[in-house]
Amino acid sequence: MYVFPGIGLGSILCKARHITQEMVRSPFSQLRPSLTQNQIYTSAVALSSTLTNSEFESGMLYPDLNRIRSVSVVVAREVIREAQRQTLDTVPELRNMNDEDLDIWIAGRMYDPRKDDGSAESEQGNGQGILAALGAKL
């Protein structure tokens, strides 16, 4: 539930030609090669790196579900970066963005059902609430 929204979002936003195993695999899997057998599992390992100090200290394995949107930004960014490494992306202007600017760009394009008034404009929020959550350790 944490991984798939970010995989889909990143793939759509960079207009990836297709999704590869490397896009699903954790960017941290190289640090834990014995865990790379199952790509979804290794993505979950990467998610654990997004824990805040208080979440970690309380023994949580994954971020609080209330932060799923901000975690999805990070997962989407890593999917975009992997698509770029593999030259599967078709939105070249994203290649020159630093991670912070890319996070802002991603968050601004996330659908927010709480702000949907039925108009096409409401499908692209400003992402400010998501970006505030990114202020936590992500």
C-alpha contacts under 8 A as a table, 3 or more apart, distances in Angstrom:
res1	aa1	res2	aa2	distance
1	M	4	F	6.05
1	M	5	P	7.11
2	Y	5	P	6.49
2	Y	6	G	7.25
2	Y	44	A	7.83
2	Y	47	L	7.78
2	Y	68	I	6.26
2	Y	71	V	7.26
2	Y	72	S	6.71
3	V	6	G	5.60
3	V	7	I	6.24
3	V	40	I	7.65
3	V	43	S	6.65
3	V	44	A	7.05
3	V	47	L	7.94
3	V	72	S	7.13
3	V	75	V	6.81
4	F	7	I	4.97
4	F	8	G	6.08
5	P	8	G	5.30
5	P	9	L	6.00
5	P	72	S	6.20
5	P	76	A	8.00
6	G	9	L	4.99
6	G	10	G	5.86
6	G	71	V	7.83
6	G	72	S	4.36
6	G	73	V	6.41
6	G	74	V	7.49
6	G	75	V	4.83
6	G	76	A	4.32
6	G	79	V	7.61
7	I	10	G	5.38
7	I	11	S	6.06
7	I	23	M	7.56
7	I	24	V	6.89
7	I	75	V	6.55
7	I	76	A	5.67
7	I	79	V	6.10
8	G	11	S	5.20
8	G	12	I	6.07
8	G	76	A	7.56
9	L	12	I	5.24
9	L	13	L	6.04
9	L	72	S	7.96
9	L	76	A	5.75
9	L	110	M	7.85
10	G	13	L	5.22
10	G	14	C	6.17
10	G	75	V	7.48
10	G	76	A	3.95
10	G	77	R	6.23
10	G	78	E	7.75
10	G	79	V	5.37
10	G	80	I	5.26
11	S	14	C	5.56
11	S	15	K	5.75
11	S	16	A	5.17
11	S	18	H	7.88
11	S	19	I	7.11
11	S	76	A	7.44
11	S	79	V	6.64
11	S	80	I	6.52
11	S	83	A	7.83
12	I	15	K	4.84
12	I	16	A	6.61
13	L	16	A	7.89
13	L	80	I	7.82
13	L	106	I	7.64
14	C	80	I	5.98
14	C	83	A	7.75
14	C	89	D	5.31
14	C	90	T	6.12
14	C	91	V	5.34
14	C	94	L	7.48
15	K	89	D	5.70
15	K	90	T	5.41
15	K	91	V	6.46
16	A	19	I	6.89
16	A	83	A	6.43
16	A	88	L	5.21
16	A	89	D	4.39
16	A	90	T	6.16
17	R	88	L	5.43
17	R	89	D	6.51
17	R	90	T	7.39
18	H	88	L	7.01
19	I	23	M	6.37
19	I	24	V	7.82
19	I	83	A	7.99
20	T	23	M	5.35
20	T	24	V	6.88
21	Q	24	V	5.17
21	Q	25	R	6.02
21	Q	39	Q	6.86
22	E	25	R	4.96
22	E	26	S	7.76
22	E	82	E	6.96
23	M	26	S	7.78
23	M	78	E	7.59
23	M	79	V	5.10
23	M	82	E	5.58
23	M	83	A	6.73
24	V	39	Q	6.01
24	V	40	I	6.64
24	V	43	S	6.49
24	V	79	V	7.19
25	R	29	S	6.91
25	R	36	T	7.42
25	R	39	Q	4.73
25	R	40	I	6.66
25	R	42	T	5.82
25	R	43	S	5.36
26	S	29	S	5.04
26	S	39	Q	7.30
26	S	42	T	5.17
26	S	43	S	4.33
26	S	44	A	7.58
26	S	45	V	7.05
26	S	46	A	5.31
27	P	30	Q	7.09
27	P	43	S	7.90
27	P	46	A	6.85
27	P	78	E	7.18
28	F	31	L	5.50
28	F	32	R	7.08
28	F	42	T	7.95
28	F	45	V	7.74
28	F	46	A	5.87
29	S	32	R	5.01
29	S	33	P	5.82
29	S	35	L	6.87
29	S	36	T	6.05
29	S	42	T	6.08
29	S	45	V	7.84
29	S	46	A	7.54
30	Q	33	P	5.33
32	R	35	L	5.70
32	R	36	T	7.28
33	P	36	T	5.52
34	S	37	Q	7.09
35	L	38	N	7.06
35	L	41	Y	7.46
35	L	42	T	6.10
36	T	39	Q	5.98
36	T	41	Y	7.63
36	T	42	T	5.77
37	Q	42	T	8.00
38	N	41	Y	5.33
38	N	42	T	6.43
39	Q	42	T	5.16
39	Q	43	S	6.26
40	I	43	S	5.07
40	I	44	A	6.40
41	Y	44	A	5.05
41	Y	45	V	6.44
42	T	45	V	4.86
42	T	46	A	6.38
43	S	46	A	5.02
43	S	47	L	6.34
44	A	47	L	4.91
44	A	48	S	6.50
44	A	62	Y	7.87
45	V	48	S	5.25
45	V	49	S	7.14
46	A	49	S	5.43
46	A	50	T	7.47
47	L	50	T	5.42
47	L	51	L	7.55
47	L	62	Y	6.39
47	L	63	P	7.43
47	L	71	V	7.51
47	L	75	V	7.98
48	S	51	L	5.64
48	S	61	L	5.89
48	S	62	Y	4.96
48	S	63	P	6.83
49	S	138	L	7.72
50	T	62	Y	7.70
50	T	63	P	6.58
50	T	71	V	7.10
50	T	137	K	6.30
50	T	138	L	4.91
51	L	54	S	7.96
51	L	55	E	5.76
51	L	56	F	5.93
51	L	60	M	7.91
51	L	61	L	7.83
51	L	62	Y	6.39
51	L	63	P	5.12
51	L	137	K	6.77
51	L	138	L	7.40
52	T	55	E	5.15
52	T	56	F	6.18
52	T	63	P	7.42
52	T	136	A	6.42
52	T	137	K	5.23
52	T	138	L	7.69
53	N	56	F	5.09
53	N	57	E	6.03
53	N	137	K	7.65
54	S	57	E	5.03
54	S	58	S	6.11
55	E	58	S	5.21
55	E	59	G	6.54
55	E	60	M	5.45
55	E	63	P	6.80
55	E	64	D	7.50
56	F	59	G	5.25
56	F	60	M	5.53
56	F	61	L	7.26
57	E	60	M	7.52
60	M	63	P	7.05
63	P	67	R	6.68
63	P	68	I	7.56
63	P	71	V	7.88
64	D	67	R	5.63
64	D	68	I	7.29
65	L	68	I	5.26
66	N	69	R	7.71
67	R	70	S	5.46
67	R	71	V	6.20
67	R	133	A	6.98
68	I	71	V	5.01
68	I	72	S	5.96
69	R	72	S	5.00
69	R	73	V	6.51
69	R	130	I	6.45
70	S	73	V	5.14
70	S	74	V	6.80
70	S	107	A	7.93
70	S	130	I	5.36
70	S	131	L	7.11
70	S	133	A	5.97
70	S	134	L	5.73
71	V	74	V	5.22
71	V	75	V	6.35
71	V	134	L	7.99
71	V	138	L	7.51
72	S	75	V	4.97
72	S	76	A	5.84
73	V	76	A	5.06
73	V	77	R	6.08
73	V	103	D	6.20
73	V	106	I	6.34
73	V	107	A	6.33
74	V	77	R	5.07
74	V	78	E	6.34
74	V	103	D	7.16
74	V	138	L	7.23
75	V	78	E	5.19
75	V	79	V	6.22
76	A	79	V	5.03
76	A	80	I	6.14
76	A	106	I	7.63
77	R	80	I	5.08
77	R	81	R	6.13
77	R	99	D	7.46
77	R	102	L	6.98
77	R	103	D	6.67
77	R	106	I	7.59
78	E	81	R	4.96
78	E	82	E	6.10
79	V	82	E	5.14
79	V	83	A	6.13
80	I	83	A	5.05
80	I	84	Q	6.15
80	I	89	D	7.34
81	R	84	Q	4.99
81	R	85	R	6.22
82	E	85	R	4.95
82	E	86	Q	6.23
83	A	86	Q	5.13
83	A	87	T	5.87
83	A	88	L	4.93
83	A	89	D	5.28
84	Q	87	T	4.74
84	Q	88	L	6.07
84	Q	89	D	5.43
84	Q	95	R	6.95
85	R	88	L	7.79
86	Q	89	D	7.89
89	D	92	P	7.20
91	V	94	L	6.09
91	V	95	R	7.81
92	P	95	R	5.49
92	P	96	N	7.90
93	E	96	N	6.24
93	E	97	M	7.50
94	L	97	M	5.41
94	L	102	L	7.15
97	M	100	E	7.95
97	M	101	D	5.87
97	M	102	L	5.71
98	N	101	D	5.47
98	N	102	L	6.10
99	D	102	L	4.98
99	D	103	D	6.03
100	E	103	D	5.12
100	E	104	I	6.41
101	D	104	I	5.09
101	D	105	W	6.17
102	L	105	W	4.93
102	L	106	I	6.04
103	D	106	I	5.08
103	D	107	A	6.03
103	D	131	L	7.85
104	I	107	A	5.18
104	I	108	G	6.12
104	I	127	G	7.25
104	I	131	L	6.75
105	W	108	G	5.24
105	W	109	R	6.63
106	I	109	R	5.31
106	I	110	M	6.54
107	A	110	M	5.35
107	A	125	G	7.91
107	A	126	N	7.24
107	A	127	G	4.58
107	A	128	Q	7.63
107	A	130	I	6.24
107	A	131	L	6.75
108	G	124	Q	6.26
108	G	125	G	5.39
108	G	126	N	4.54
108	G	127	G	4.24
108	G	128	Q	7.57
109	R	123	E	7.58
109	R	124	Q	4.80
109	R	125	G	6.12
109	R	126	N	7.36
109	R	127	G	7.17
110	M	123	E	7.52
110	M	124	Q	6.22
110	M	125	G	6.53
110	M	127	G	7.02
111	Y	122	S	7.98
111	Y	123	E	5.22
111	Y	124	Q	5.97
111	Y	125	G	6.59
112	D	115	K	5.61
112	D	116	D	6.61
112	D	123	E	6.94
112	D	124	Q	7.83
112	D	125	G	6.66
113	P	116	D	5.03
115	K	122	S	6.36
115	K	125	G	7.54
116	D	119	S	7.15
116	D	122	S	5.27
116	D	123	E	6.61
117	D	122	S	6.35
118	G	122	S	7.04
119	S	122	S	5.54
119	S	123	E	7.39
120	A	123	E	5.63
120	A	124	Q	7.95
121	E	124	Q	6.01
122	S	125	G	6.12
127	G	130	I	5.25
127	G	131	L	6.11
128	Q	131	L	5.03
128	Q	132	A	6.16
129	G	132	A	5.12
129	G	133	A	6.47
130	I	133	A	5.14
130	I	134	L	6.37
131	L	134	L	4.84
131	L	135	G	6.71
132	A	135	G	5.34
132	A	136	A	7.88
133	A	136	A	5.84
134	L	137	K	7.05
134	L	138	L	6.01
135	G	138	L	7.32
